[in-house]
Amino acid sequence: MEYLIMLSALAAMLLAVFLLEAARASRQEKQYVRRLYESCETLREKKYDPGRYESIDSYYRRHPEQGQIDDITWNDLGMDDIFRRMNYTLSASGEEYLYYTLRSPGRKTQELDHLEETVSYFGAHPDDRVRIQLLMRKLGNPGKKYSLYDYLDNLDYLGERSGRGSILRDLLFIPFTILLFYNVTVGVLGLTALALFHIVTYFREKGEIEPYITSFAYVLRLLDVCAALEKNSIPVCGGEWEALRRHRQSMKAMRRNSFWVMSPGRGTSGASGSPVEILMDYIRMVFHVDLIKFSFMLKHLRGHIEDVDGLIGIVGFLETAIAVWAFRQSASEGYCLPEFTDEFGVELKEGYHPLLEKPVKNSIATRKGVLLTGSNASGKSTFLKTAALNAILAQTVHTCTAASYRAPLFYIYSSMALRDDLGGGESYYIVEIRALKRILDAAARGEGPILCFVDEVLRGTNTVERIAASAQILASLENSGILCFAATHDIELTDLLGDRLENYHFEEEVREGDVAFNYRLLEGKATTRNAIRLLEMMGYDPQIIERANAQAQRFLDTGEWSL
């Protein structure tokens, strides 16, 4: 009787723990769903494993297109930070597709219009949006460090695998089993020998395929998610749903009997603790059922990589559209939809950098190239990045951090935040002129209208040659039909190129011994300098300041340098 009471009490405790845990999980799920409805900001609070971030460009690398943002421009503009700012995705597929989107400025307004339709739909239909987000959460990631494409690429290392040998050996169990009725000894020996051979070879072969189970699991989750998506049709995505059904139907055989491979109990006997799983483990070891199924799944997957890629593209597009919607909701300084035109030029009104908390907004409208001058730290580089980012965001996610944006569809390049190539043994100047030449080469190929941004033209060489070469390069860019935004400290260029480029500048104010910047873009060339004044403010020897000011004034008066 006491044992029954103790067992009942233990059972009650276990039931209570189970119910409490179920209630806690239910509360957490409801809170999570509520956050999806009310605010997506928590979705960006994610940590990026260094290995995972290195593979986040996997979808982009497998889908090269003309006019994609090259590495120089991507790094110049700090686009990794822009990606993280916009990354409201919940699956690896969505994450990689968003990255690909930000590096692939659209060349057709129809594609951008379709993205806009999808973004607007999710904004107007929160139930559909949240349902898809929960499915993407279920899809998740194939691993902490790697992309699914990394796993798919490594399938070749498995070589050609066939389950025929295991099937033939399995068939031998039949005659040896029949033989038991005629000669028990021979039958038992035969069955034992076959079973032992299969058990010995099982663990070796299982060890070879184990690393690839991760990719199979992700593909199967992808198929499950896509099957659920089919039941939640999005009217504006008819083309995607048609392709989704086609790709999924092509891969139905991948799912059939996959539990033999994907079962949590695969591995050593008793790993799951479930009697059924223990039995299944023994069946796997003796009959190689999972190895046979794996061979069929491997062959099927190799023949349907394009279908997997198509499904990733579809779910990635949906998540990217949701991420764009969330980004717009989070843009506290406002956003606009771009207007595309055939007129050469850029009109940007109240544009701001999306990563600044309290940005100063600036406007510009130009049909010609722009030459920016101004003191150190006055805002030239930030404005160049603001204009460049708005051009890229306009053509990728159909969203600008501005009051309005109007321009044609550009090919976009920059030469801004370059560094010495120590590994390649090239100086800063060589790296810089290579970066500039790639823009001229793009124009020579006749790709289309080009928008480029250059910060401190040829800063890596001496003053005389820098001014001469910079003037010719900027004039050549203008002659090549390139709309160039360039920043420089060389005020001489404003006179040399005054008839070719429009002059704009930033300036500072000196207040009570301090230098203050308003970061406002002004027309015309800069008329003030602050480099020596900044030395004074930093506490340099007054004699150094005095002599530097006198030397600079003598050069302005005579055109000659002297100590």
Secondary structure as UniProt FT lines:
FT   HELIX           2..38
FT   HELIX           41..44
FT   HELIX           50..54
FT   TURN            55..57
FT   HELIX           58..61
FT   TURN            66..67
FT   HELIX           71..76
FT   TURN            77..78
FT   HELIX           79..86
FT   HELIX           92..102
FT   HELIX           109..124
FT   HELIX           126..139
FT   HELIX           148..153
FT   HELIX           154..158
FT   HELIX           164..179
FT   TURN            180..182
FT   HELIX           184..209
FT   HELIX           210..212
FT   HELIX           213..230
FT   HELIX           235..237
FT   HELIX           238..250
FT   HELIX           252..255
FT   TURN            256..258
FT   HELIX           259..262
FT   TURN            264..265
FT   TURN            269..270
FT   HELIX           275..287
FT   HELIX           289..302
FT   TURN            303..304
FT   HELIX           305..330
FT   TURN            332..333
FT   STRAND          339..340
FT   STRAND          346..351
FT   TURN            354..355
FT   STRAND          362..366
FT   STRAND          369..374
FT   TURN            376..377
FT   HELIX           380..396
FT   STRAND          404..407
FT   STRAND          411..415
FT   TURN            422..425
FT   HELIX           428..444
FT   TURN            445..446
FT   STRAND          450..455
FT   TURN            457..460
FT   HELIX           463..479
FT   TURN            480..481
FT   STRAND          482..487
FT   HELIX           492..496
FT   TURN            497..500
FT   STRAND          501..506
FT   STRAND          508..511
FT   TURN            512..513
FT   STRAND          514..517
FT   STRAND          522..523
FT   HELIX           531..537
FT   TURN            538..539
FT   HELIX           542..558
//
